[in-house]
């Protein structure tokens, strides 16, 4: 009696030959075993069931039905604004269609890496990067193997889930070659003009502001130098004319000597 039969007997059960889906380690050499029956062998689609086609055809049918997903959501924060296709929108579009055509999308392995980082405002964040291996399983049980990556930042414990959601969105959009139907950016031609030079006098309020950092004063000096305006005469904080480049250097030294005051 094999290990599995002993375990079954101890539990008051008996194993039939069909339960042998692999040889036991202690099975005598040359003894035959009966593999598990194919659960799909006698399956016949019923009403509402998907047609039993290979996975590549089922996935093609999913793509034909999804067709396109527009960038209907907008991010607007931190001075940046752009349109995007969020993971919820993508999953809500693909989910019912994959169900209709008998397609399953399954993660089989997740490799994650983490590092601590901070935002530009000094807030502590946790960065997670994942590489996810996927199986797209067709109605007949055959599969397509794919792999995507995702990256996310989070201040709590949601970084891994966010990164996996990004990886899923990438899988569906790239694996589905899902267009946006946006206007082709090459169809618009923008003629770039010369960038206007900022006049030296417009820097005065910032230079005289006691809260302007030493780093910003150095940057202003560099900007004035790059536009050849260091020698421009301006009216300084006491009402006298002074070259603006010399004024920036003088105020920077005065604040450094006064401990930033």
Secondary structure, DSSP 8 states (H G I E B T S, - for coil): --HHHHHHHHTT----GGG-SS--TTS-TT--------TTTT----TT------HHHHHHHHHHHH-B----EEEEETTEEEEE--HHHHHHHHHHHHHHTT-EEEEEEEEEEEEEEE-TT--EEEEEEEEEEEEEE-TTS-EEEEEEEEEEEESSS-HHHHHHHHHHHHHHHHHTT-B-----GGG------------GGGGHHHHH-TTS-HHHHHHHHHHHHHTT-TT-EEE-TTS-EEEHHHHHHHHHHHHHHTTT-
